[in-house]
Each structure stands twice: as structure tokens, then as C-alpha cells.
Amino acid sequence: MDPWHSLSKWFNNVGDDSNTTPYATAHGMPFFKYAGNEPRLNHLFNEAMASDARLVMTVLIQNGKGLIFEGLKSLVDVGGGTGTIAKAIADAFPQINCTVFDLPHVIEEHEGSKNLSFVGGDMFIKR
Ligand SMILES: C[S@@+](CC[C@H](N)C(=O)[O-])C[C@H]1O[C@@H](n2cnc3c(N)ncnc32)[C@H](O)[C@@H]1O
């Protein structure tokens, strides 16, 4: 509820770098950085994302076999969380090399397989 209670403060200070979202206003940092320092929140959020992704992927793979993935040799799921979507694609289409790119604290405990790999980084920062 804290970001919600910070809406007014956030709205009146738009443009200030430390005030990019109501969440940052309330907690002093953006959500994904905060989650990186709070293992319980990190786990809860990632599980919620994965749960949502499982539902979507069942439908997508059943209905999109020939249409969406035909001819594809590789793909990168940027912001792919713990890899639920990429793993479902990698399992259903062994000829596609799938990469999950997400923040290091999100992917750190996840291992790839023959055609699935995990890369940690920040999509907004050039290496
Ligand atoms: C809305 S979630 C989507 C998760 C995933 N696509 C799924 O369906 O399960 C957004 C994802 O973007 C990741 N993310 C946020 N900021 C990022 C950044 N700067 N670089 C890389 N990944 C980032 C988060 O960690 C999170 O996993």
C-alpha cells in the first residue's frame, strides 16, 4: 500500500531522478532493485510471474505450433523471469535455442539445458 499512499508526493515531484515511480518514492528505489535485496519478495514476484506464464504458454504452444515458431532457430526472452516461457518453448521445439535474459538475482538459481540458457544482466546497461 505504501506506493499508493505516495502517489501525491510522486506526482508533485515528477522529474526528480529518485522519484521515477510511486514505488521508488515510497521505498527509495525502483521495485526490481528492492526485490533484489529482499529474497522473499523476489521469490513471491517471480512465482507470480511464472504462474501467469504457465497459463499463457499452454494455450500458445497448443495453438501456435506451426504459426509462430516455424523456421525459428533461436530466441531471447528479455525480462524472461525464471524461464517458464522459454523452457516451454525449448521443450516443445528442440530445434530452437532459447535464452532467458533477466536480472542476476532472478536467474541465479536456474540452470539451463541442451537448448535453454540463462544470462544475467541489466537490459538498460551496455556491457
Ligand atoms: C512483468 S515481469 C515478466 C516476467 C516473465 N516475462 C514472465 O512472464 O514470467 C518483468 C521481468 O523483467 C525483469 N526486469 C526488470 N528490469 C530489468 C532489467 N533492467 N534488466 C533485465 N530484466 C529486467 C524482471 O526481473 C521481471 O522478471
The ligand as a MOL file (V3000), in Angstrom:
LIG
                    3D

  0  0  0     0  0            999 V3000
M  V30 BEGIN CTAB
M  V30 COUNTS 27 29 0 0 0
M  V30 BEGIN ATOM
M  V30 1 C 6.4880 -8.4400 -15.6310 0
M  V30 2 S 7.9030 -9.4470 -15.3170 0 CHG=1
M  V30 3 C 7.7780 -10.6440 -16.6290 0
M  V30 4 C 8.3990 -11.9810 -16.3070 0
M  V30 5 C 8.3570 -13.0390 -17.4130 0
M  V30 6 N 8.3240 -12.4740 -18.7440 0
M  V30 7 C 7.2260 -13.9990 -17.2220 0
M  V30 8 O 6.2810 -13.9700 -17.9860 0
M  V30 9 O 7.2850 -14.7870 -16.2660 0 CHG=-1
M  V30 10 C 9.2230 -8.3820 -15.8590 0
M  V30 11 C 10.5960 -9.0250 -15.7930 0
M  V30 12 O 11.5540 -8.0610 -16.2130 0
M  V30 13 C 12.7170 -8.1920 -15.4080 0
M  V30 14 N 13.4670 -6.9350 -15.4240 0
M  V30 15 C 13.1130 -5.7410 -14.8550 0
M  V30 16 N 14.0670 -4.8240 -15.0640 0
M  V30 17 C 15.0490 -5.4420 -15.7730 0
M  V30 18 C 16.2950 -5.0030 -16.2860 0
M  V30 19 N 16.7050 -3.7450 -16.1130 0
M  V30 20 N 17.0700 -5.8830 -16.9830 0
M  V30 21 C 16.6450 -7.1680 -17.1560 0
M  V30 22 N 15.4610 -7.6440 -16.7010 0
M  V30 23 C 14.6690 -6.7910 -16.0060 0
M  V30 24 C 12.1740 -8.5260 -14.0360 0
M  V30 25 O 13.1360 -9.1220 -13.1870 0
M  V30 26 C 10.9990 -9.4490 -14.3910 0
M  V30 27 O 11.3900 -10.8050 -14.3790 0
M  V30 END ATOM
M  V30 BEGIN BOND
M  V30 1 1 1 2
M  V30 2 1 2 3
M  V30 3 1 2 10
M  V30 4 1 3 4
M  V30 5 1 4 5
M  V30 6 1 5 6
M  V30 7 1 5 7
M  V30 8 2 7 8
M  V30 9 1 7 9
M  V30 10 1 10 11
M  V30 11 1 11 12
M  V30 12 1 11 26
M  V30 13 1 12 13
M  V30 14 1 13 14
M  V30 15 1 13 24
M  V30 16 1 14 15
M  V30 17 1 14 23
M  V30 18 2 15 16
M  V30 19 1 16 17
M  V30 20 1 17 18
M  V30 21 2 17 23
M  V30 22 1 18 19
M  V30 23 2 18 20
M  V30 24 1 20 21
M  V30 25 2 21 22
M  V30 26 1 22 23
M  V30 27 1 24 25
M  V30 28 1 24 26
M  V30 29 1 26 27
M  V30 END BOND
M  V30 END CTAB
M  END
